[in-house]
């Protein structure tokens, strides 16, 4: 078979749209054949227009470099000729190929004709667990050299080697996996099928087309599960003395810097485990908190042949534990650690359900693409955790249908011969460490037969977040749009019949009659109509005076509304009846599985999934609208421009201390329990978090502080000529905030976090800065305005040298930006909860009812904790330097202001005018 010649192309342009007049500034073409580079063509192009500053920043291509370069018209024929008889390859052909075609047309040439291959599409299939599919990120992950990202010559070369890496990846896949990919590749957007066919021909000529590392489950290639492992290794005794600890760490790390409080924390954790005590440990940034609890936990597990559990709140810390901290601990102890990550059942794939869905060929692009990703992932994964796969497009909805559920196992007649979730539970029995998250702990320890019942010690990292995890778990949410979407999945009154499997030629004498089907359909139409009437009746009870306000987004406590509970009871009763009938009919078909085709089984499983979802929705309906509990806060949020579509109703417990305290009751006196966090205390209320966790006063609190030298690069500025936030309009304050941000950014060359407490104020501030154009030379990333997740925004922020990140609540903590990537954190307002927030109102009201002051008991401590967390973003290593800038003058004018600065490490706090601060910053960052 004649080998292909691939033309790997990359363009740098003045912008994203040739139709809007953007032009090429550099083009590179790498020709590759037989997976070797034949030649490279590259040239700058004079765009005959200005290159935006942020493009110059991104590409490092200046206007000077392209000034004397040829125009595209001068190079068009040469480029066109190079591409003849090749396969066009680019990292995102949807951009490069149409852009180039438009330029060819502008130069008077015909459209280039040929096959094209998109390495983004290919990489997503072959490397489904990659964190990101941007070229720079893939190159880093695959060890591909990319010295100057966003330069066409370097990018084209990296894309060529990415294509080669994809080819080698294909040859490493089992033959069965390749055949399944090829079978489904004809629905893809680029011409990947030929590449797959070439790989299949090579695999078939090999003597051993299958791999010893795989086994086969219903025509799926799976990685051989790990064996049960060797018996636990004996380990050295716990290093009791300071010198013993120092020697252990120095053997593992060159230039190890002793942190006395890290060793002290190790001792406290070890003693708590030995004596089966419960303690709290607050460790500031710079302590090395994770290793301080990991080392004693591992030694304890191995010495006493038992299992320790470590629970975190964020997936970021969980990944950090496994990928960074655990290898360090193994290096220190010179011992392999058996660690198992355990998540809730619905995080794992249901293999039988997936195999059934593989047999359905007539599917959308998104569903087909997700199947391709999962086929490749399954021959690699050891866990079956669906969270490992980086999903795009509509893949999330498909994955929801193949999650392992309790109901799936109950409805299945035969027990699966292989199950990832059960394999994980089995591995826990012999593990040194079980690593999990707070949500899983809360769910599991409330079960009749908990997975973690035999754990011999607990480390609860990010312990203060256990409160939020408990609140989230107990929260009930009604969403009008989600109910309507689910109704759409089941069918609607406008359709000729409910889209359930009973109309797929399934009616037979021993199942159910057409009359029953018609009755089910008619009842469903009545239910959808009654649903809308119930919600509209609730909206008619809104207080009329509030709807006249200029703000479109409103919130109302349910106690403010004149709810007609009889309407909600009636709807609950009728929906329960309908679900009973639907489940009865479903079970009638399940009794005769041999009479169903694969397609019919798949549709039946889809139908069951939707019924289960509706059952969950109904339980939340009853909890929100029919069960009045004194401890709960319930409120409605809506947008007056979109009714009823925007209606959401929330219900949360105002206090969770009793439920949280009860979770670990069976372990007290039988296992050590260590609560660990960087923020457990506030200056005048050291047991603020302890009380919310329901911990007894006898549970000791240990605080560990990094040496003062760790923070030598940090300063705090309070800008004293800002307007008083409580005495000026929001517009005036935002204008001053925008000016302070602009001046700071210009003085530090970007690299700033700007932390808000309100999305509305963030948006208005960013809009104002963009309108003035004062930061047009900087990349501005704004949470809720720029596309992408929190982690994506953070990655983008770090990628650009001149950038600013505007964030709200979730950026106050859990974000690490070490080194020069972050110079300043600007606090726009002290992070008090809004007094109008319905949930805060409910919590404050309960404190007031007890005769306490809700400001000092709740509002102030919470704000101080967030403030500490905001400072924690700034200094992540002893080499870091940066400033915390506070624009809210209440920190100096209010009696409670000192409590904020007292909560910080011992760093200099300066009260200065904006001009004086800017001058100091310029001197500091330019020195």
C-alpha positions in Angstrom: 0.0 0.0 0.0 1.5 3.3 -1.1 2.2 5.6 1.9 0.6 9.0 2.2 2.4 12.3 2.2 1.1 14.5 4.9 1.3 18.3 4.8 1.1 19.6 8.3 0.1 23.2 8.3 0.0 26.0 10.9 -1.0 29.6 10.5 -0.5 32.6 12.7 -3.0 35.4 11.9 -4.1 38.8 13.0 -7.4 37.3 14.3 -9.9 34.5 14.0 -12.0 35.5 11.0 -10.8 36.0 7.4 -14.3 37.2 6.6 -13.8 40.1 9.1 -10.6 41.0 7.3 -8.0 39.2 9.4 -4.9 38.1 7.6 -2.1 35.5 7.8 1.2 36.8 9.4 3.1 33.5 9.3 2.6 30.1 7.6 4.6 26.8 8.1 4.1 23.5 6.2 5.9 20.4 7.3 5.9 17.5 4.7 6.0 14.1 6.3 6.1 10.6 4.6 6.6 7.2 6.2 6.5 9.1 9.6 9.7 11.0 8.8 9.9 14.7 8.1 10.9 15.4 4.4 11.0 19.2 4.4 9.7 22.3 6.1 8.5 25.4 4.4 8.0 28.6 6.5 7.6 32.3 5.8 6.4 35.5 7.4 3.5 37.2 5.6 2.9 40.9 5.5 -0.8 41.3 6.5 -0.8 44.9 5.3 -2.6 45.8 8.5 -1.8 46.4 12.2 -1.1 43.3 14.3 -3.1 43.6 17.6 -0.9 43.8 20.7 -2.3 40.7 22.3 -1.5 38.7 19.1 2.1 40.0 19.2 2.2 39.0 22.9 0.8 35.5 22.0 3.0 34.8 18.9 6.0 37.0 19.7 5.7 38.2 16.0 6.1 41.9 15.9 5.1 44.3 13.1 8.8 44.9 12.5 9.3 41.2 11.5 6.5 41.2 8.9 7.1 44.7 7.6 9.4 43.6 4.7 7.9 40.1 4.3 6.0 39.1 1.1 2.2 39.5 0.9 0.1 36.3 0.7 -0.7 37.0 -3.0 3.0 36.8 -3.7 3.3 33.4 -2.1 -0.1 31.9 -2.9 0.8 29.8 -5.9 4.0 28.4 -4.2 1.9 27.4 -1.1 -0.9 26.0 -3.3 1.6 23.8 -5.2 3.2 22.4 -2.0 -0.2 21.2 -0.9 -1.0 19.2 -4.1 -1.4 15.4 -3.7 -1.0 15.6 0.1 -3.3 15.0 3.1 -3.9 18.4 4.8 -3.2 18.1 8.5 -3.7 20.8 11.1 -4.3 21.0 14.8 -7.9 22.2 14.3 -8.5 22.0 10.5 -11.8 23.9 11.1 -9.7 27.0 11.5 -6.6 26.6 9.3 -8.2 25.0 6.2 -11.1 27.5 5.7 -8.8 30.4 6.5 -6.3 29.3 3.9 -9.1 28.6 1.4 -10.4 32.1 1.8 -6.9 33.5 1.2 -6.5 31.3 -1.9 -9.8 32.7 -3.2 -8.7 36.3 -2.4 -5.5 35.6 -4.4 -7.5 34.4 -7.4 -6.8 30.6 -6.9 -9.4 27.8 -6.9 -10.2 25.9 -3.7 -7.6 23.4 -2.7 -9.1 19.9 -3.0 -7.9 16.9 -1.0 -8.4 14.9 2.2 -7.8 16.5 5.5 -7.0 15.1 9.0 -7.5 17.0 12.2 -5.1 16.2 15.0 -7.5 17.7 17.6 -10.2 15.1 16.6 -7.6 12.3 16.4 -5.9 13.2 19.8 -9.2 13.4 21.6 -10.0 9.8 20.5 -6.5 8.3 21.1 -5.6 10.3 24.3 -9.0 10.6 25.9 -7.6 11.3 29.4 -5.5 14.2 28.4 -6.2 17.2 30.6 -6.4 19.5 27.5 -6.2 19.1 23.8 -4.5 22.3 23.1 -1.2 21.7 21.2 1.0 23.1 23.9 -0.6 20.9 26.6 -0.5 17.8 24.4 3.1 18.4 23.5 4.0 18.7 27.2 2.1 15.5 28.1 3.6 13.5 25.2 7.2 14.8 25.5 7.1 16.6 22.2 9.5 19.6 21.9 7.6 22.9 21.5 10.0 25.7 22.3 7.9 28.6 21.0 4.2 27.9 21.1 2.1 30.1 18.7 4.9 30.4 16.2 3.8 28.6 13.0 7.1 26.8 12.4 7.4 25.4 15.9 3.6 24.6 16.0 3.7 22.8 12.6 6.7 20.7 13.7 5.0 19.8 17.0 1.8 18.9 15.2 3.8 16.6 12.9 5.3 14.8 15.8 1.9 14.7 17.5 0.6 13.0 14.3 3.5 10.5 14.5 2.7 9.9 18.2 -0.9 9.2 17.3 0.3 6.6 14.7 2.4 4.8 17.3 -0.5 5.0 19.7 -2.7 3.2 17.1 -0.2 0.5 16.6 -0.1 -0.1 20.4 -3.9 -0.7 20.5 -5.4 -4.2 20.4 -6.6 -5.3 16.9 -10.2 -5.6 18.2 -10.1 -1.9 19.4 -8.7 -0.8 16.0 -11.5 -2.6 14.2 -14.2 -1.1 16.4 -12.7 2.4 15.8 -12.5 1.9 12.1 -16.1 0.7 12.0 -17.3 4.0 13.6 -14.8 6.3 12.0 -16.8 7.2 8.9 -19.0 9.5 10.9 -16.0 11.7 11.9 -15.4 15.1 10.5 -11.9 14.4 9.2 -10.4 11.5 7.2 -9.2 9.3 10.0 -10.6 6.1 8.6 -7.7 5.6 6.2 -5.2 5.9 9.0 -7.1 3.3 11.0 -7.2 0.9 8.1 -3.4 1.2 7.6 -2.9 0.3 11.3 -5.3 -2.6 11.0 -3.4 -4.1 8.0 -0.1 -3.9 10.0 -1.6 -5.4 13.1 -3.1 -8.3 11.1 0.3 -9.1 9.6 1.9 -9.3 13.0 2.2 -12.8 14.6 0.6 -11.7 17.8 -2.2 -9.2 17.1 -3.5 -9.3 20.7 -1.7 -8.1 23.8 -0.9 -10.1 26.9 -2.0 -7.1 28.9 -5.7 -7.3 27.8 -8.6 -9.5 28.3 -11.9 -9.4 26.5 -15.4 -8.7 27.8 -18.3 -8.9 25.4 -16.0 -7.8 22.5 -14.3 -5.0 24.5 -10.6 -5.0 25.1 -9.9 -4.3 28.8 -6.6 -3.9 30.6 -5.8 -6.9 32.8 -6.7 -5.9 36.4 -3.8 -5.7 38.7 -3.2 -8.8 40.9 -3.8 -8.6 44.6 -0.2 -7.6 45.2 2.4 -8.8 47.5 2.0 -8.9 51.3 2.5 -5.5 52.9 6.1 -4.6 53.4 7.3 -4.0 56.9 8.5 -0.4 57.3 10.8 1.5 59.6 9.6 2.7 62.9 8.1 6.1 63.2 11.0 8.7 63.3 10.5 10.0 66.9 13.3 12.5 67.2 13.9 15.7 65.2 17.2 14.3 63.9 15.6 11.1 62.7 12.9 13.0 60.7 15.6 15.4 59.3 17.7 12.4 58.1 14.7 10.8 56.4 13.8 13.9 54.4 17.4 14.8 53.5 17.9 11.3 52.0 14.9 12.0 49.7 15.4 15.6 48.8 18.5 17.6 47.8 18.8 20.9 49.6 16.0 20.0 52.0 14.9 23.0 54.0 13.8 22.0 57.6 10.4 23.2 58.7 10.1 22.6 62.4 6.3 22.9 62.5 6.0 20.3 59.8 7.8 17.8 62.1 5.6 19.0 65.0 2.5 18.3 63.0 3.8 14.8 62.1 4.1 14.1 65.8 0.6 15.3 66.6 -0.9 13.2 63.8 1.1 10.1 64.9 0.1 10.5 68.6 -3.6 10.9 67.6 -3.5 7.7 65.5 -1.7 5.7 68.2 -4.1 6.9 71.0 -7.2 6.8 68.7 -7.9 10.5 69.4 -9.7 13.2 67.5 -7.7 16.4 66.8 -7.8 19.5 64.6 -4.7 20.8 62.9 -4.4 24.2 61.2 -1.3 24.5 59.0 -0.4 27.6 57.2 0.9 27.7 53.6 4.5 26.7 53.6 4.3 24.0 56.4 4.2 21.0 54.0 0.8 19.9 55.5 0.2 17.0 53.1 3.4 15.2 53.9 3.0 16.0 57.6 -0.1 13.8 57.7 0.9 11.3 54.9 4.1 10.1 56.5 2.6 9.1 59.9 -0.5 7.7 58.2 1.5 5.4 55.9 3.8 4.2 58.7 0.7 3.5 60.9 -1.1 1.6 58.2 2.0 -0.6 57.5 3.1 -1.1 61.1 -0.4 -2.2 62.2 -1.5 -3.9 58.9 -4.6 -1.7 58.7 -6.1 0.9 56.4 -6.1 4.6 56.6 -8.7 6.9 54.8 -7.8 10.3 53.5 -10.6 12.5 52.4 -10.4 15.8 50.5 -12.9 18.3 49.1 -11.5 19.2 45.7 -10.5 16.9 42.9 -7.5 19.2 42.5 -6.1 18.2 45.9 -7.0 14.6 45.3 -4.9 14.6 42.0 -2.1 16.4 43.8 -2.1 13.8 46.5 -1.7 10.9 44.0 0.6 12.5 41.4 2.8 14.7 43.6 2.7 14.1 47.3 2.4 10.3 47.4 5.5 9.7 45.3 7.4 12.1 47.6 6.2 10.1 50.7 7.3 6.8 49.0 10.7 8.4 48.3 11.1 9.5 51.9 10.0 6.1 53.4 11.8 4.0 50.7 8.6 2.0 50.5 5.8 1.3 48.0 2.4 2.4 49.2 -0.8 0.7 48.2 -3.4 3.4 47.6 -6.9 3.1 46.2 -9.1 6.0 45.1 -12.8 5.4 45.9 -15.6 7.4 44.6 -19.4 7.1 44.5 -20.8 4.2 42.4 -22.1 6.5 39.7 -18.6 7.6 38.9 -17.9 4.1 37.4 -18.9 2.7 34.0 -21.5 0.1 33.6 -19.8 -2.2 31.1 -22.9 -4.2 30.1 -24.9 -1.0 29.5 -22.1 0.3 27.4 -21.8 -2.9 25.4 -25.5 -2.8 24.7 -25.3 0.8 23.4 -22.3 -0.1 21.2 -24.6 -2.3 19.1 -26.7 0.7 18.2 -25.2 2.3 15.1 -27.6 5.1 14.2 -26.4 7.8 16.6 -25.4 11.4 16.6 -21.8 12.6 16.0 -21.4 13.4 19.7 -22.5 10.0 20.9 -20.5 8.2 18.3 -17.4 10.3 19.2 -17.8 9.6 22.9 -18.1 5.8 22.2 -14.8 6.0 20.3 -13.1 7.8 23.2 -14.4 5.2 25.7 -13.4 2.2 23.6 -9.8 3.5 23.6 -10.0 4.5 27.3 -11.3 1.1 28.4 -8.2 -0.8 27.1 -6.1 1.5 29.3 -8.0 2.2 32.5 -7.4 0.3 35.7 -10.2 2.0 37.6 -13.2 2.4 35.2 -13.7 5.9 36.7 -15.5 7.9 34.0 -14.0 11.1 35.5 -10.7 10.1 33.8 -12.1 10.9 30.4 -12.0 14.5 29.1 -15.4 14.8 27.5 -16.4 17.4 24.9 -19.6 18.4 23.2 -22.6 16.2 24.0 -20.5 13.4 25.5 -21.6 14.2 29.0 -25.3 13.2 28.4 -24.2 9.9 26.8 -21.9 9.1 29.8 -24.7 9.7 32.2 -26.6 6.8 30.6 -23.7 4.4 31.2 -23.0 5.2 34.8 -23.2 2.3 37.3 -26.3 2.6 39.4 -27.8 0.5 42.2 -30.9 0.0 40.0 -28.9 -1.4 37.1 -27.5 -4.2 39.2 -31.0 -4.9 40.7 -32.6 -5.2 37.3 -29.9 -7.3 35.8 -30.6 -11.1 35.8 -27.0 -12.2 35.5 -24.2 -10.9 37.6 -21.5 -9.3 35.5 -18.2 -11.3 35.3 -16.2 -8.1 35.6 -17.1 -4.8 37.4 -14.8 -1.9 38.1 -16.7 -0.7 41.1 -16.6 -4.1 42.8 -13.0 -4.4 41.9 -12.2 -1.1 43.6 -14.1 -2.2 46.8 -12.1 -5.4 46.8 -8.8 -3.5 46.5 -9.7 -1.4 49.5 -9.5 -4.5 51.8 -5.7 -4.7 51.2 -4.8 -1.0 50.7 -2.6 1.0 53.0 -4.5 4.2 52.0 -8.0 4.8 50.8 -8.2 8.2 49.1 -11.7 9.6 48.7 -13.7 12.9 48.9 -16.0 14.4 51.5 -19.1 13.8 49.5 -18.4 10.1 49.3 -17.6 9.9 53.0 -20.9 11.6 53.8 -22.9 9.3 51.5 -21.1 6.1 52.5 -21.2 6.5 56.3 -25.0 7.1 56.1 -25.5 3.7 54.4 -26.6 0.6 56.3 -23.4 -1.3 55.2 -20.7 1.4 54.7 -17.7 0.7 52.5 -15.4 2.5 55.0 -16.7 0.7 58.1 -13.3 -1.0 58.7 -11.1 2.0 58.3 -8.6 2.4 61.2 -7.9 6.1 60.9 -9.2 9.2 59.2 -7.4 12.3 57.7 -10.0 14.9 56.7 -8.0 17.4 54.6 -9.6 20.7 53.7 -11.6 19.9 56.9 -13.4 23.3 56.9 -15.0 22.3 53.5 -16.7 19.3 55.2 -19.4 21.8 56.2 -20.0 22.8 52.6 -20.0 19.2 51.4 -22.6 18.3 54.0 -24.7 21.3 53.0 -24.4 20.4 49.3 -25.4 16.8 50.0 -28.5 17.8 51.9 -29.5 20.5 49.4 -32.6 19.9 47.3 -33.1 21.8 44.0 -36.1 22.3 41.8 -35.3 23.5 38.3 -38.2 24.2 35.9 -36.0 23.8 32.8 -34.6 20.4 34.0 -38.1 19.1 34.6 -39.2 20.2 31.1 -36.1 18.7 29.6 -36.9 15.3 31.2 -40.5 15.5 30.1 -39.1 16.1 26.6 -37.0 12.9 26.9 -40.0 10.9 27.9 -42.4 12.5 25.4 -44.8 15.5 25.4 -48.4 16.3 24.8 -47.5 17.6 21.3 -46.0 14.3 20.2 -48.1 11.4 18.8 -47.0 9.2 21.7 -44.5 9.0 24.5 -41.0 8.2 23.2 -40.8 5.0 25.2 -39.8 1.5 24.0 -43.3 0.1 24.2 -44.1 1.4 20.7 -41.1 -0.5 19.1 -43.2 -3.5 18.1 -43.1 -4.9 21.6 -46.8 -5.4 22.3 -47.5 -9.1 22.6 -50.2 -11.3 24.2 -48.2 -12.0 27.4 -47.2 -8.4 28.1 -49.6 -5.4 28.0 -52.3 -4.2 25.8 -52.6 -1.2 23.5 -55.3 0.2 25.7 -52.9 0.3 28.6 -50.3 2.1 26.5 -52.8 4.7 25.4 -53.9 5.3 29.0 -50.2 5.8 30.0 -49.8 8.3 27.2 -52.9 10.2 28.0 -52.0 10.4 31.7 -48.6 11.7 30.8 -50.0 14.5 28.7 -52.3 15.5 31.6 -49.3 15.5 33.9 -47.2 17.8 31.8 -50.2 20.2 31.6 -50.8 20.1 35.3 -47.1 20.7 36.0 -47.2 24.0 34.1 -50.4 25.0 35.9 -48.7 24.3 39.3 -45.7 26.4 38.6 -47.7 29.3 37.2 -49.9 29.3 40.3 -46.8 29.6 42.4 -45.6 32.5 40.3 -48.9 34.3 40.7 -48.1 34.4 44.4 -45.0 36.5 44.0 -45.0 39.8 45.9 -46.0 42.4 43.3 -43.9 45.2 44.7 -40.6 43.3 44.0 -41.4 42.7 40.4 -41.3 46.5 39.7 -37.6 46.8 40.5 -35.1 47.4 37.8 -33.1 44.3 38.6 -34.3 41.3 36.6 -32.9 38.6 38.8 -34.9 38.2 42.0 -35.0 35.9 45.0 -37.8 35.1 47.4 -38.0 33.1 50.6 -40.7 30.5 50.2 -42.1 31.8 53.4 -42.8 35.0 51.6 -45.0 33.2 49.0 -48.6 32.2 49.3 -48.0 28.6 48.3 -51.0 26.4 47.7 -49.7 23.1 49.1 -52.8 21.3 48.0 -51.7 21.9 44.3 -48.3 20.4 45.0 -49.8 17.4 46.9 -52.2 16.7 44.0 -49.3 16.8 41.5 -47.2 14.5 43.7 -50.0 12.0 44.0 -50.8 11.8 40.3 -47.1 11.6 39.3 -46.6 8.8 41.8 -49.5 6.9 40.2 -48.1 7.4 36.7 -44.7 6.2 37.8 -46.2 3.1 39.4 -48.0 2.2 36.1 -44.9 2.9 34.0 -42.7 0.8 36.2 -45.3 -2.0 36.2 -45.3 -2.0 32.4 -41.5 -1.9 32.2 -41.2 -4.9 34.5 -43.7 -6.8 32.3 -41.2 -6.5 29.4 -38.2 -7.3 31.6 -39.7 -10.7 32.4 -39.2 -11.8 28.7 -35.7 -10.6 27.9 -35.1 -13.3 25.3 -37.9 -11.8 23.1 -36.2 -8.4 22.9 -33.7 -7.4 20.3 -30.6 -5.5 21.3 -32.0 -2.3 20.0 -35.2 -2.9 22.1 -33.1 -3.6 25.2 -31.2 -0.4 24.7 -34.4 1.6 24.4 -35.9 -0.1 27.4 -32.8 0.8 29.4 -33.0 4.4 28.3 -36.6 4.4 29.4 -35.7 3.0 32.8 -33.0 5.7 33.2 -35.5 8.4 32.6 -38.0 6.9 35.0 -35.3 6.7 37.7 -34.5 10.4 37.1 -38.2 11.3 37.4 -38.4 9.4 40.6 -35.5 11.4 42.0 -37.1 14.7 40.8 -40.4 13.7 42.5 -38.5 13.1 45.8 -37.0 16.6 45.6 -40.5 18.0 44.8 -41.9 16.5 47.9 -39.0 17.6 50.1 -39.1 21.2 48.8 -42.9 21.9 48.5 -44.5 19.4 51.0 -42.1 19.0 53.9 -41.6 22.0 56.2 -38.6 21.6 58.4 -37.7 24.4 60.8 -33.9 24.1 60.3 -34.2 24.4 56.5 -33.8 27.5 54.4 -36.0 27.5 51.2 -36.1 30.1 48.5 -36.8 30.8 44.9 -34.5 32.4 42.3 -35.7 33.6 38.9 -35.1 36.1 36.1 -38.1 38.2 35.3 -37.2 38.2 31.6 -37.5 34.4 31.3 -40.5 33.0 33.2 -41.1 30.3 34.0 -37.9 28.9 32.3 -35.6 30.6 34.9 -37.4 29.3 38.0 -35.2 27.5 40.5 -36.2 26.6 44.1 -33.5 25.6 46.7 -33.8 24.1 50.1 -30.8 23.7 52.4 -30.3 23.0 56.1 -29.3 26.2 58.0 -27.1 24.1 60.3 -25.3 20.8 59.6 -23.3 20.3 62.8 -25.4 17.5 64.2 -25.3 15.5 61.0 -21.6 16.1 60.5 -20.7 15.2 64.1 -22.8 12.0 63.9 -21.0 10.8 60.8 -17.8 9.8 62.7 -19.5 8.7 66.0 -18.8 5.0 65.4 -15.1 5.7 64.9 -14.5 7.8 68.0 -12.5 5.9 70.6 -11.7 3.2 68.0 -9.7 5.2 65.4 -7.7 8.4 65.1 -9.6 11.3 63.4 -7.5 14.2 62.2 -9.1 17.4 60.8 -6.6 19.3 58.7 -6.8 22.6 56.9 -5.0 25.9 56.3 -8.0 27.9 57.6 -9.7 26.6 60.7 -9.6 29.6 62.9 -10.2 33.4 63.1 -8.4 35.6 65.7 -11.3 36.1 68.2 -13.1 32.9 67.5 -10.6 30.0 67.2 -13.3 27.4 67.4 -15.5 28.9 64.7 -15.1 25.9 62.3 -15.0 23.4 65.2 -18.5 24.5 66.3 -19.9 24.2 62.8 -18.5 20.7 62.5 -20.2 19.8 65.8 -16.9 18.9 67.5 -16.7 18.8 71.3 -14.7 21.4 73.1 -12.5 18.6 74.3 -11.2 18.1 70.7 -7.8 19.9 70.8 -6.8 22.4 68.1 -3.1 22.6 67.1 -1.8 25.4 65.0 1.4 25.3 62.9 2.9 28.3 61.2 5.6 28.6 58.5 8.7 30.5 59.5 8.4 34.3 59.0 11.1 34.1 56.3 8.6 32.2 54.2 6.5 35.3 53.8 9.5 37.7 53.3 8.4 38.5 49.8 4.8 39.5 50.8 3.3 42.9 51.6 -0.2 44.2 52.2 -1.4 47.6 50.9 -4.6 49.3 52.1 -5.5 52.0 49.6 -6.7 54.8 51.8 -8.0 57.3 49.2 -10.6 54.9 47.8 -14.2 56.1 48.4 -16.1 54.7 51.3 -18.1 51.8 49.9 -21.1 52.5 52.2 -21.4 56.2 51.4 -21.2 56.3 47.6 -23.2 54.7 44.8 -22.1 51.4 43.2 -21.3 53.3 40.0 -18.9 55.7 41.7 -17.2 52.8 43.6 -16.8 50.7 40.4 -15.2 53.7 38.6 -12.6 54.0 41.4 -12.1 50.2 41.5 -11.5 50.1 37.7 -9.0 52.9 38.0 -7.1 51.2 40.9 -7.0 47.9 38.9 -5.7 49.6 35.8 -3.0 51.4 37.7 -1.9 48.2 39.5 -1.9 46.2 36.3 0.2 48.7 34.5 2.6 48.9 37.4 3.1 45.1 37.7 2.8 44.3 33.9 -0.3 42.2 34.6 -0.1 38.9 36.5 -2.9 40.0 38.8 -5.9 38.3 40.5 -8.8 40.6 41.1 -11.2 39.0 43.7 -14.8 40.1 43.9 -17.7 39.0 46.1 -20.4 39.7 43.5 -20.6 38.6 39.8 -22.6 41.7 39.1 -19.8 44.0 40.3 -17.2 41.9 38.5 -19.1 42.2 35.2 -19.7 45.9 35.5 -16.0 46.6 36.4 -14.7 44.5 33.5 -17.1 46.1 31.1 -15.9 49.6 32.2 -12.2 48.7 31.8 -12.9 47.2 28.3 -14.9 50.3 27.3 -12.1 52.7 28.3 -9.5 50.5 26.3 -6.9 51.2 29.0 -5.9 47.5 29.2 -6.3 46.6 25.5 -2.7 45.4 25.5 -3.5 42.8 28.2 -5.4 39.5 28.2 -8.4 39.8 30.5 -10.0 36.6 31.8 -13.2 37.0 33.8 -15.1 34.3 35.6 -18.7 34.1 34.2 -17.7 36.2 31.2 -14.8 34.4 29.5 -15.6 30.8 28.3 -14.3 27.8 30.1 -14.1 26.3 33.6 -12.2 27.7 36.6 -9.2 25.5 35.8 -9.2 26.5 32.1 -9.2 30.2 33.0 -6.3 29.6 35.4 -4.3 27.8 32.7 -5.0 30.6 30.2 -4.0 33.2 32.8 -0.7 31.4 33.4 0.0 31.1 29.7 0.0 34.8 29.0 2.7 37.0 30.4 0.5 40.1 30.3 -2.8 38.9 31.8 -5.4 39.7 34.5 -7.8 37.2 36.1 -11.1 38.5 37.6 -12.8 35.9 39.8 -15.5 35.5 42.4 -16.1 33.0 45.2 -14.4 29.9 43.8 -11.1 31.8 43.2 -10.7 32.8 46.8 -9.3 29.4 47.6 -8.0 26.2 46.1 -6.0 27.9 43.3 -2.2 27.6 43.1 -0.2 30.0 41.0 3.4 29.6 42.2 6.3 31.8 41.0 6.2 34.9 38.8 2.9 34.0 37.3 1.1 36.0 40.0 2.3 39.4 41.3 -0.7 40.9 43.0 -4.0 39.9 44.5 -6.5 42.8 44.6 -9.4 42.5 47.1 -12.2 44.7 45.8 -14.5 44.3 48.8 -14.0 42.5 52.1 -15.6 39.1 51.4 -18.7 39.4 53.6 -21.7 37.3 52.5 -24.5 39.4 51.0 -27.1 40.2 53.7 -29.7 39.7 51.0 -28.6 36.1 50.3 -31.5 33.9 51.3 -29.4 31.1 52.7 -27.3 33.6 54.7 -30.5 35.2 56.0 -31.8 31.9 57.3 -28.5 31.1 59.1 -28.3 34.6 60.6 -31.9 34.4 61.8 -31.2 31.2 63.7 -28.2 32.8 65.5 -30.3 35.8 66.4 -33.1 33.6 67.8 -30.5 32.1 70.2 -29.8 35.6 71.5 -26.4 36.0 69.7 -25.1 38.7 67.3 -25.1 37.2 63.8 -22.5 39.7 62.5 -19.9 38.6 65.0 -20.9 35.0 65.2 -21.3 34.3 61.5 -20.7 37.2 59.0 -17.4 38.4 60.3 -15.7 35.0 60.9 -16.7 33.8 57.5 -15.4 36.9 55.8 -12.1 36.6 57.7 -11.6 33.0 56.6 -12.2 34.0 53.0 -9.7 36.9 53.4 -7.1 34.5 54.7 -7.8 32.2 51.8 -7.4 35.1 49.3 -4.0 35.9 50.8 -3.1 32.2 50.5 -3.3 32.5 46.7 -0.3 34.9 46.7 2.6 33.1 48.4 2.9 29.4 47.4 6.6 29.0 48.0 9.4 30.7 49.9 10.7 32.2 46.7 7.4 33.9 45.8 6.9 37.6 46.2 3.8 39.6 45.8 1.3 42.1 47.2 -2.2 41.9 48.6 -4.0 45.1 47.8 -7.2 45.9 49.7 -9.5 48.5 48.1 -12.2 48.3 50.8 -11.5 51.1 53.4 -13.6 49.3 56.0 -10.5 47.4 56.9 -9.1 50.6 58.4 -12.3 52.6 59.3 -14.3 49.9 61.1 -13.5 48.6 64.6 -13.5 45.0 63.2 -10.9 45.9 60.4 -7.9 44.9 62.5 -9.3 41.4 62.8 -8.7 40.9 59.0 -5.0 41.9 59.1 -4.4 40.1 62.4 -5.6 36.9 60.7 -2.7 37.1 58.2 0.9 36.0 58.8 3.3 38.6 60.1 3.7 40.7 57.0 4.0 44.5 56.6 0.7 46.3 56.2 1.0 49.7 54.6 -1.8 52.4 54.3 -1.0 54.4 51.2 -2.7 56.5 48.5 -3.2 54.9 45.1 -0.4 57.0 43.6 2.1 56.2 46.3 1.3 52.5 46.0 1.7 52.5 42.2 5.1 54.2 42.6 6.2 51.6 45.2 5.0 48.8 42.9 6.9 50.2 39.9 10.1 50.4 41.9 9.6 46.9 43.4 8.8 45.1 40.2 11.4 46.9 38.1 14.1 46.4 40.6 
